[in-house]
Amino acid sequence: MGYDRSRELGDRCGFCLRCGWGRRFMAPNADTLPGVCPDCGGEVITACPSCGGGIRSLMALTCEECGEQLRPAELFGTEIRRKPERHRRLDARRSARDNERTAL
C-alpha cells in the first residue's frame, strides 16, 4: 500500500460554524475534538448534519456524501478562498489527480 498524505495529520476534520476554528483528527475519533469552539463558544461539527458523512477538508462547504451545505461560503463577510470541491466540479470524473503531471 502506498503513502497516504491525508493520514499524516488526520483524515477527518471538524470546524466551528461561527468563527471557522478547525482541527484535523483520525477517524473515527471525533470525540477528541470539543463540541463547543474553544475560541468563540460556537458549535463544532465533525460530520454532515444531514447524512453523517465525515468531513475531509477544513475548507469544505458541502458534504461529499449527500451534497448538502455544511456552512455558508462566506465567513466574516469575506468569501472562503479555496479550491473547488472535487465532488462538486463538473470535470471531477475526468480529473482525479489535479496536481500530478501525466506523460505526454
C-alpha positions as CSV (number, residue, x, y, z in Angstrom):
1,M,0.0,0.0,0.0
2,G,1.3,3.5,-0.9
3,Y,1.8,6.5,1.3
4,D,-1.4,8.4,2.1
5,R,-0.6,12.1,2.9
6,S,-4.0,12.7,4.5
7,R,-3.3,10.2,7.2
8,E,-0.3,12.2,8.5
9,L,-2.3,15.0,10.2
10,G,-5.6,13.2,10.3
11,D,-8.1,12.0,7.8
12,R,-11.1,13.9,9.1
13,C,-11.9,17.4,10.1
14,G,-14.1,19.4,12.4
15,F,-14.7,23.1,12.4
16,C,-16.7,25.8,14.2
17,L,-19.7,27.1,12.3
18,R,-19.4,30.6,13.9
19,C,-15.7,31.5,13.6
20,G,-14.1,28.8,11.4
21,W,-11.8,27.3,14.1
22,G,-10.9,23.8,13.0
23,R,-8.8,20.8,13.6
24,R,-7.9,17.5,11.9
25,F,-8.3,14.1,13.6
26,M,-8.0,10.5,12.8
27,A,-11.3,8.7,12.1
28,P,-13.3,7.5,14.0
29,N,-12.0,9.6,16.9
30,A,-14.3,12.6,16.6
31,D,-14.7,12.7,20.4
32,T,-11.1,14.1,20.6
33,L,-12.5,17.4,19.3
34,P,-14.6,19.6,21.6
35,G,-18.3,20.0,20.8
36,V,-18.0,23.7,21.5
37,C,-15.4,26.0,20.0
38,P,-12.6,27.0,22.4
39,D,-12.3,30.4,20.7
40,C,-15.9,31.7,20.4
41,G,-18.2,29.0,22.0
42,G,-19.9,28.2,18.7
43,E,-21.0,24.7,17.6
44,V,-18.2,22.5,16.2
45,I,-19.3,19.9,13.6
46,T,-17.3,16.8,12.7
47,A,-19.8,15.2,10.3
48,C,-22.6,16.2,8.0
49,P,-25.7,17.0,10.0
50,S,-27.9,15.6,7.2
51,C,-26.3,12.2,6.4
52,G,-23.5,11.8,9.0
53,G,-20.8,11.7,6.3
54,G,-17.2,12.6,7.5
55,I,-15.7,15.9,6.6
56,R,-12.3,15.5,4.9
57,S,-11.3,19.2,4.4
58,L,-11.2,22.2,6.7
59,M,-12.4,24.3,3.7
60,A,-15.4,22.1,2.9
61,L,-18.6,23.9,2.2
62,T,-20.7,21.0,1.1
63,C,-20.9,17.3,2.1
64,E,-19.1,14.9,-0.2
65,E,-21.7,12.2,0.5
66,C,-25.0,14.0,0.0
67,G,-24.1,17.4,-1.3
68,E,-25.9,19.3,1.5
69,Q,-24.4,22.7,2.6
70,L,-22.2,22.4,5.7
71,R,-21.7,26.1,6.2
72,P,-22.1,29.4,4.2
73,A,-19.5,30.3,1.6
74,E,-18.7,33.5,3.5
75,L,-17.1,34.0,6.9
76,F,-16.9,37.4,8.5
77,G,-18.2,39.0,5.3
78,T,-15.4,37.5,3.1
79,E,-15.7,34.6,0.7
80,I,-13.8,31.5,1.9
81,R,-10.9,31.1,-0.5
82,R,-10.4,27.5,-1.5
83,K,-10.1,25.2,-4.5
84,P,-13.4,24.0,-5.9
85,E,-14.6,20.8,-4.2
86,R,-13.8,17.8,-6.3
87,H,-17.2,16.2,-5.8
88,R,-18.9,19.5,-7.0
89,R,-16.8,20.1,-10.1
90,L,-18.2,19.1,-13.5
91,D,-14.9,17.5,-14.5
92,A,-14.4,15.5,-11.3
93,R,-14.6,12.1,-13.0
94,R,-12.1,13.1,-15.7
95,S,-9.5,14.8,-13.4
96,A,-8.9,12.5,-10.4
97,R,-5.4,13.8,-9.9
98,D,-5.3,17.6,-10.3
99,N,-1.8,18.2,-9.1
100,E,0.0,15.4,-10.8
101,R,1.7,15.6,-14.2
102,T,1.0,12.9,-16.8
103,A,3.3,11.7,-19.5
104,L,2.6,13.2,-22.9
